[in-house]
Amino acid sequence: MTGMTRPTDSYRPTDPDARTEPTVRPRRPRRPRRPRRPRRPRRPRRSVVLAAVLTLLLPVGGVTAWAANRFLIEHVQIDDVSAYEAAQSSVASSTDDANDGTVTADGYTSDDTAISLDTVTQGSGDDTVTYYVAHVALDDATQLRSAFAQDKFGTNITERTSDIAEDHDAILAVNGDYYGFRDTGIVIRNGVVYRDEGARQGLAFYTDGRVEVYDETATTADELVAAGVWNTLSFGPAVVTDGQVVDGIEDVEVDTNVGNHSIQGEQPRTAIGVDADGDLIVVVDGRDTGYSRGVTMTELAQLMIDQGAVTAYNLDGGGSSTLYFDGDVVNQPSNGGERGTSDILYVAR
């Protein structure tokens, strides 16, 4: 495994000359804190409509039925994740309902959390790239939590990043690894094992603050939990280790699912990693010439290094790339609006 431990003090730039000068977008004044709302009724989603259409086309052949079952129809394995985690988790997460933080135009601070937000634009014309950065310093590593769409675990279960975030009273959230698109990988969330099918390079977050890249096929979920793992991500690849761009990342395929063989080219991206002061999240917009073309894997790695990353890992990107802060989607998702995803990482208020 490779990685490092996150200190708990707040973010401080260490070398201003090494970073692209960010442009911070003005934000509205802080709103009064909202009480956590009850879960909304499920709304119809495009996947449900498409599943119905494909069902009507079943006489065309078995391929259509297979595709609908594999990519569209929800398969729920755990119907109430919150209750399941409460019963299964042996780790007490650090949450404080009375913790009243302060929201500013470019971040959030509380007794145990410091979040700093930047917007960076580089290049010009058709070569313009715009990306969004969140530096996150937490007193307790378990404050970085995960949540699933609709509070359910399974495949093809989706919900917008912002809706999942609001359901969990998140101040900051980002789309996760879209675990529900596949049935492989090690999935540990909030200290609980959900899947143990090692297949690729993963990222592990430990309760003591370590963040490490690891080989899923060389261990088990139970061994990871016993070693103190709090969350895992299973997408990849790792793009930065030991502060250096990883070789060969332009040739990586995440898996062999139809439509997801390659993650190459200039694309919208989401990446997470760790710098000298804490967690680092970067969301790069793309597919919008003149605003942001997107970036290659190597360019993503360099952006992370420019922001101070010593370890960085690629997450689900494209139309899924979404950064949420204080009730708003900060970036401009490439679909013209948010695309449903299966999971998020978030920090609660």
Sequence and secondary structure as in RCSB ss.txt:
>XXXX:A:sequence
MTGMTRPTDSYRPTDPDARTEPTVRPRRPRRPRRPRRPRRPRRPRRSVVLAAVLTLLLPVGGVTAWAANRFLIEH
VQIDDVSAYEAAQSSVASSTDDANDGTVTADGYTSDDTAISLDTVTQGSGDDTVTYYVAHVALDDATQLRSAFAQ
DKFGTNITERTSDIAEDHDAILAVNGDYYGFRDTGIVIRNGVVYRDEGARQGLAFYTDGRVEVYDETATTADELV
AAGVWNTLSFGPAVVTDGQVVDGIEDVEVDTNVGNHSIQGEQPRTAIGVDADGDLIVVVDGRDTGYSRGVTMTEL
AQLMIDQGAVTAYNLDGGGSSTLYFDGDVVNQPSNGGERGTSDILYVAR
>XXXX:A:secstr
 EEEE   S    S GGGS                          HHHHHHHHHHHTGGG HHHHHHHHHHTS E
EEES HHHHHHHH  S     TT   EEETTEEE SSEEEEEEEEEES GGG EEEEEEEEEESSGGGEEEEEGG
G EEES  B HHHHHHHTTEEEEEE   GGG S EEEEETTEEEEEE  SEEEEEETTSEEEEEEGGGS HHHHH
HTTEEEEE S  EEEETTEE TTGGG      TT S   SSB EEEEEE SSSEEEEEE  SBTTTB  B HHHH
HHHHHHTT SEEEEE  GGG  EEETTEE S  TTSS   BSEEEEEE 
